[in-house]
Each structure stands twice: as C-alpha cells, then as structure tokens.
C-alpha cells in the first residue's frame, strides 16, 4: 500500500508523491514563545513528529523546518495593540528577548520529554528581518500591498483572487469581526498587516523603508519556508485553527511574491478539548505540560494523543488518561518479558501479517489509532504463547517498527526496574522470615498482595523467585 495523505486543499486523501524524487520538504508552524507549552502544543507537535518519523521510516530524505514566533504576534491576532511577547515581558518585568528565550527553552524541554524529535531547522522570526523586509518590498512593488500614511504596510486581499481557497471562504466571509481592534488606516477590514510602525512604547523594532517597525505575524512563515525549502515545497502542517487566517495569508503572500504554487499538501491536526470543552485561557481550563508531567509519564500523554487520529479532536480527562496509562503499562509489562530473548529468529507469518497491518494503517493518512490496535494484538500473543521464535519476531517488530514510528518506548527504565526489583526482593525476604517463624497468615497475605499487583511468587528448593 502506498502512503496516502489527507490534503486540506482538496479535502481528499491523495497518494503522497514528493516534488523532488525522494526528498521531502516539510514546514510546521511553531510556537509563539510567550508562555509555557500546553496540551494543544502536545497534540500538534506529537502529530507532526509522527509524520516526520514515518516519512523517515519509509526512506524519505526529510528536511523538517519549524519556526519560532518571537515577534509580531499580537494579542488575539489583532491588527492593533500589544505583542503577546511584549505583554508578557511587562508582566514579568523582563526584556522581550528574555521572555522569548525563556519560553523557547521551556518548549523544547517539554517536547523532549514527549520524545518529539527536534526539527532539522528551527528558525526564529527575529533572525530573518532582512528577508521579511525584502518580501514585503516585493509585494508592494507588485501592487499586492500598500503603505499607509501611518507607515504601516498591509496586504491588499482584493488583489489576490484566490484568497480563501484553502479555507473555502470568500471575501464576504472575511469580515472585521474575525479580529479585534481593526486598524483605521486600512483600505478594508480583511487586509492584513505585513509591517507595523512602532511607537515609543513598542520594545521590539527594526529600521525599514517605512520607518522603525516590526513584522506582522503571517509574513515570517512565508519568508522562512521559502528560505529553507524553496518557493514550492511538499508539506505544510499546523493546527486547524491556523487554517484561517494564518495559512490563508501565507498562501496569498507566497504565491503573489513567487508566482508559483506555495505548497503541495496542507495538513492540519484537530484541536484539544478538556472534559468536552474547547481548551483556552479565557475558559480557565488551559493545561500546561509541566503540571501534567507531575501526574503522568510524558510517554503516557504521547500514547494517549496517538490513540485518536490527528485529524480528530482529542479530549483530555483524568478517567480517559488513566485508562490509557493502564493500557500503556500493560504493553510495557508484556514487552519486558522479551528483554532477554536473543535476536536470531525465523520469519513468522502471523507476526509479519500483523506488522503489515500496522504499516497499512500508517500508510492510510498516519492512522495511529488503528495502528495501535495491532500493537494490542501483539501484546495478546506475548501473554498467551510459549513459542520463542514467535516472541523473537514480536520483539523485532517492536524495536524496528513500532517504537521508532510511534516515538514510544515500551521498555522499563533501568532505574525504575532496579528500584522495583530491590523492593520486591526485600518484601520476599520479609515473607521468608515470616514463614520461618511459622507466621503463615503474614506470609500468605504478602503473597496475595503481590499477586494483586501482578507479581507472582514461585517457591522452590532453590528459593523464592517472582514473575511480573
């Protein structure tokens, strides 16, 4: 089965055929670094990390680019007002650059805990001001943008006849109500900012042909994707909430400036809900990853996220996460039984068929939900067969296919294993002391308690051993 990708442009699954042979260019909108990462970040970047991993698994040479928005993103995506980063800088009484770097580090730290691979290129908007100004000048020269008397530069949406082709909106739909604080120097409400003039209260600004100012939010992605991937590239990813206006504006900018198609496949992950409600600061239900990691293993959060398809919403509540935690740990317990098996084995037809079904699911638009159902099939075989050759095949499938593709590890960490083993051995010693003193009620209670935890004691002439 060939890889099929759901293309937001066409609203259909399409066979994935890269533009340049075996090489794939992939750009995913990165975070605006003004606060700690939350569950929405986890959903998006786990989704596209899995895409990245699977493309590499299939042998593609992938260049993965992700931006860091450290300037230009205004509160509530408004035309006027305060930068998200500058607002946070004032709250924390820090320089905006300190804020951006602080939360950039927090972002990468949390992504690492989720076992998310770093992109091949991570680029900051502030490092590309010269290129941003150059593209804006091109758009002005071509008549797609205009400069106002306030020295702001706006994209004239009416000049790009295909505006709305990604989100299926027309200009009548793009009313001023989409944003707050609509600037009063624009020709029409739907035009968007390419460059904003900076007054004395604005801390981040640069010289330009239009005076001191700073870039709008959308222009950075057009500039950086072009610089690192070319004028047309294979995959552009991001959250479905970025489809409009952000991605729509990127298309308008890039195709007007470069006069070629912007992206071949647009991919969008769906949103996160918490207890059935949309997550958001205004609702008071934002869940920061640092807090969640105090309650759950980050890999459990990754596993839970992959249980739903990337194009479907993911609802987080404690009951569902705890169920996923139990399932994840049951897989870990099963896979740990394979740790001492050597690597020599003969191909097993049943296991090969399950592996192929796993890969078919991934080929069907990265259907991790279906793929994980085949992981459960392998776990069932582990727990019911004594066929060592079959178990060796399963071990190979986990190590070579499942774990690298899903970005999960089903191996117990050595530290936790050692501590757990030491504790169990100590409990066994207490039980043996009770038996030697003929306090069988205590020894039986210890044995039964361990059994409830999934630990079976085996007594023999050589001593007491246990099996998990």
DASUL-V40516 format. One record per backbone hydrogen bond with DSSP energy under -1.0 kcal/mol. CO is the residue of the C=O (numbers start at 1). NH is the residue of the N-H. E is the energy in kcal/mol with one decimal. If there is no record, write none. Layout:
# DASUL-V40516
co:CO nh:NH e:E
co:CO nh:NH e:E
This chain:
# DASUL-V40516
co:3 nh:16 e:-2.9
co:4 nh:365 e:-1.7
co:5 nh:14 e:-3.0
co:7 nh:11 e:-2.2
co:7 nh:12 e:-1.0
co:12 nh:7 e:-2.8
co:14 nh:5 e:-3.0
co:20 nh:23 e:-2.3
co:22 nh:61 e:-2.4
co:24 nh:63 e:-3.0
co:25 nh:235 e:-2.5
co:26 nh:65 e:-3.2
co:27 nh:237 e:-3.1
co:31 nh:69 e:-2.3
co:32 nh:34 e:-1.7
co:37 nh:289 e:-2.3
co:38 nh:42 e:-1.7
co:39 nh:43 e:-2.5
co:40 nh:44 e:-2.1
co:41 nh:45 e:-2.8
co:42 nh:46 e:-2.2
co:43 nh:47 e:-1.8
co:44 nh:48 e:-2.1
co:45 nh:49 e:-1.5
co:46 nh:50 e:-2.0
co:47 nh:51 e:-1.6
co:48 nh:52 e:-2.4
co:49 nh:53 e:-2.8
co:50 nh:54 e:-2.5
co:51 nh:55 e:-2.5
co:52 nh:56 e:-2.0
co:53 nh:57 e:-2.5
co:54 nh:58 e:-2.1
co:55 nh:60 e:-2.3
co:56 nh:59 e:-1.5
co:60 nh:62 e:-1.0
co:61 nh:24 e:-2.6
co:63 nh:26 e:-2.7
co:64 nh:121 e:-2.1
co:65 nh:28 e:-2.3
co:66 nh:123 e:-1.7
co:68 nh:70 e:-1.0
co:68 nh:125 e:-2.0
co:69 nh:33 e:-1.6
co:73 nh:84 e:-2.8
co:74 nh:77 e:-2.2
co:75 nh:78 e:-1.3
co:82 nh:75 e:-2.7
co:83 nh:87 e:-2.7
co:84 nh:88 e:-1.8
co:85 nh:89 e:-2.3
co:86 nh:90 e:-2.1
co:87 nh:91 e:-1.7
co:88 nh:92 e:-2.4
co:89 nh:94 e:-2.4
co:95 nh:99 e:-2.1
co:96 nh:100 e:-2.6
co:97 nh:101 e:-2.3
co:98 nh:102 e:-2.7
co:99 nh:103 e:-2.4
co:100 nh:104 e:-1.7
co:101 nh:105 e:-2.4
co:102 nh:106 e:-1.7
co:103 nh:107 e:-2.0
co:104 nh:108 e:-2.4
co:105 nh:109 e:-2.3
co:106 nh:110 e:-2.3
co:107 nh:111 e:-2.4
co:108 nh:112 e:-2.0
co:109 nh:113 e:-1.6
co:110 nh:114 e:-1.4
co:111 nh:116 e:-2.6
co:112 nh:115 e:-1.7
co:121 nh:66 e:-2.5
co:123 nh:68 e:-2.7
co:124 nh:127 e:-1.0
co:125 nh:128 e:-2.0
co:128 nh:132 e:-2.3
co:129 nh:133 e:-2.6
co:130 nh:134 e:-2.0
co:131 nh:135 e:-2.1
co:132 nh:136 e:-2.2
co:133 nh:137 e:-2.5
co:134 nh:138 e:-1.9
co:135 nh:139 e:-2.3
co:136 nh:140 e:-2.3
co:137 nh:141 e:-2.9
co:138 nh:142 e:-1.9
co:139 nh:144 e:-2.2
co:139 nh:145 e:-1.2
co:140 nh:143 e:-1.2
co:144 nh:156 e:-3.2
co:146 nh:154 e:-2.4
co:148 nh:151 e:-2.0
co:152 nh:148 e:-2.8
co:153 nh:194 e:-3.1
co:153 nh:195 e:-1.8
co:154 nh:146 e:-2.3
co:155 nh:157 e:-1.2
co:156 nh:159 e:-1.8
co:157 nh:160 e:-1.3
co:160 nh:163 e:-1.9
co:162 nh:165 e:-2.0
co:164 nh:168 e:-1.4
co:164 nh:169 e:-1.4
co:170 nh:173 e:-1.7
co:173 nh:175 e:-1.9
co:175 nh:178 e:-2.1
co:176 nh:179 e:-2.0
co:180 nh:79 e:-1.1
co:188 nh:191 e:-1.4
co:192 nh:155 e:-3.1
co:194 nh:216 e:-2.1
co:195 nh:153 e:-2.9
co:196 nh:214 e:-2.2
co:199 nh:202 e:-1.5
co:206 nh:213 e:-2.4
co:208 nh:211 e:-1.9
co:212 nh:198 e:-2.2
co:213 nh:206 e:-3.2
co:214 nh:196 e:-3.0
co:219 nh:223 e:-2.1
co:220 nh:224 e:-2.9
co:221 nh:225 e:-2.1
co:222 nh:226 e:-1.4
co:223 nh:227 e:-2.2
co:224 nh:228 e:-2.0
co:225 nh:229 e:-2.4
co:226 nh:230 e:-1.5
co:233 nh:264 e:-1.9
co:234 nh:265 e:-2.9
co:235 nh:27 e:-2.7
co:236 nh:267 e:-2.9
co:237 nh:29 e:-1.9
co:238 nh:269 e:-1.8
co:239 nh:242 e:-2.1
co:240 nh:243 e:-1.1
co:242 nh:247 e:-3.0
co:243 nh:248 e:-1.2
co:245 nh:249 e:-2.7
co:246 nh:250 e:-2.0
co:247 nh:251 e:-2.3
co:248 nh:252 e:-2.0
co:249 nh:253 e:-2.6
co:250 nh:254 e:-2.9
co:251 nh:255 e:-2.7
co:252 nh:256 e:-1.5
co:253 nh:257 e:-2.3
co:254 nh:258 e:-2.9
co:255 nh:259 e:-1.4
co:262 nh:233 e:-1.5
co:265 nh:236 e:-2.3
co:266 nh:8 e:-2.9
co:269 nh:240 e:-2.5
co:271 nh:314 e:-1.9
co:272 nh:279 e:-1.6
co:273 nh:316 e:-2.9
co:274 nh:277 e:-1.7
co:277 nh:274 e:-3.4
co:280 nh:285 e:-1.5
co:281 nh:284 e:-1.2
co:287 nh:39 e:-1.6
co:288 nh:292 e:-2.0
co:289 nh:293 e:-2.9
co:292 nh:295 e:-1.7
co:292 nh:296 e:-2.4
co:297 nh:300 e:-1.6
co:297 nh:301 e:-1.4
co:298 nh:302 e:-2.1
co:299 nh:303 e:-2.6
co:300 nh:304 e:-2.7
co:301 nh:305 e:-2.3
co:302 nh:306 e:-2.1
co:305 nh:308 e:-1.2
co:309 nh:312 e:-2.2
co:310 nh:270 e:-2.9
co:314 nh:273 e:-2.5
co:316 nh:275 e:-1.7
co:317 nh:321 e:-2.4
co:318 nh:322 e:-2.8
co:319 nh:323 e:-1.8
co:320 nh:324 e:-2.2
co:321 nh:325 e:-2.6
co:322 nh:326 e:-2.2
co:323 nh:327 e:-2.1
co:324 nh:328 e:-3.0
co:325 nh:329 e:-2.6
co:326 nh:330 e:-1.8
co:327 nh:331 e:-1.8
co:328 nh:332 e:-2.2
co:329 nh:333 e:-2.5
co:330 nh:334 e:-1.9
co:331 nh:335 e:-2.9
co:332 nh:336 e:-2.1
co:334 nh:337 e:-1.1
co:335 nh:338 e:-1.8
co:336 nh:339 e:-1.2
co:338 nh:341 e:-1.7
co:348 nh:352 e:-2.4
co:349 nh:353 e:-2.2
co:350 nh:354 e:-1.8
co:351 nh:355 e:-2.6
co:352 nh:356 e:-2.5
co:353 nh:357 e:-1.9
co:354 nh:358 e:-2.2
co:355 nh:359 e:-2.2
co:356 nh:360 e:-2.4
co:357 nh:361 e:-2.2
co:358 nh:362 e:-1.8
co:359 nh:363 e:-2.3
co:360 nh:364 e:-1.1
co:361 nh:367 e:-2.0
co:362 nh:366 e:-2.2
co:363 nh:4 e:-3.3
co:363 nh:365 e:-1.6
co:366 nh:368 e:-1.9
co:367 nh:371 e:-2.2
co:368 nh:372 e:-2.6
co:372 nh:376 e:-1.7
co:373 nh:377 e:-1.1
co:374 nh:378 e:-1.6
co:375 nh:379 e:-2.1
co:376 nh:380 e:-2.3
co:377 nh:381 e:-1.6
co:378 nh:382 e:-2.3
co:379 nh:383 e:-2.2
co:381 nh:384 e:-1.1
co:381 nh:385 e:-1.8
co:387 nh:391 e:-2.2
co:388 nh:392 e:-2.3
co:389 nh:393 e:-1.9
co:390 nh:394 e:-2.1
co:391 nh:395 e:-2.5
co:392 nh:396 e:-2.1
co:393 nh:397 e:-2.2
co:394 nh:398 e:-2.4
co:395 nh:399 e:-2.3
co:396 nh:400 e:-2.9
co:397 nh:401 e:-2.0
co:397 nh:402 e:-2.2
co:398 nh:403 e:-2.5
co:401 nh:405 e:-2.1
co:402 nh:406 e:-2.6
co:403 nh:407 e:-1.5
co:413 nh:417 e:-2.6
co:414 nh:418 e:-2.8
co:415 nh:419 e:-2.2
co:416 nh:420 e:-2.4
co:417 nh:421 e:-3.0
co:418 nh:422 e:-2.6
co:419 nh:423 e:-2.2
co:420 nh:424 e:-2.6
co:421 nh:425 e:-2.5
co:422 nh:426 e:-1.9
co:423 nh:427 e:-2.2
co:424 nh:428 e:-2.6
co:425 nh:429 e:-2.0
co:426 nh:430 e:-2.1
co:427 nh:431 e:-2.3
co:428 nh:432 e:-2.7
co:429 nh:433 e:-2.2
co:430 nh:434 e:-2.0
co:431 nh:435 e:-2.3
co:432 nh:436 e:-2.5
co:433 nh:437 e:-1.4
co:434 nh:439 e:-3.3
co:435 nh:438 e:-2.0
co:438 nh:440 e:-1.0
co:439 nh:443 e:-1.8
co:440 nh:444 e:-2.7
co:441 nh:445 e:-1.6
co:442 nh:446 e:-2.2
co:443 nh:447 e:-2.3
co:444 nh:448 e:-2.7
co:445 nh:449 e:-2.2
co:446 nh:450 e:-2.3
co:447 nh:451 e:-1.9
co:448 nh:452 e:-1.8
co:450 nh:455 e:-2.6
co:451 nh:454 e:-1.8
co:456 nh:467 e:-2.1
co:458 nh:465 e:-2.6
co:460 nh:463 e:-1.2
co:463 nh:460 e:-1.6
co:465 nh:458 e:-3.1
co:467 nh:456 e:-3.0
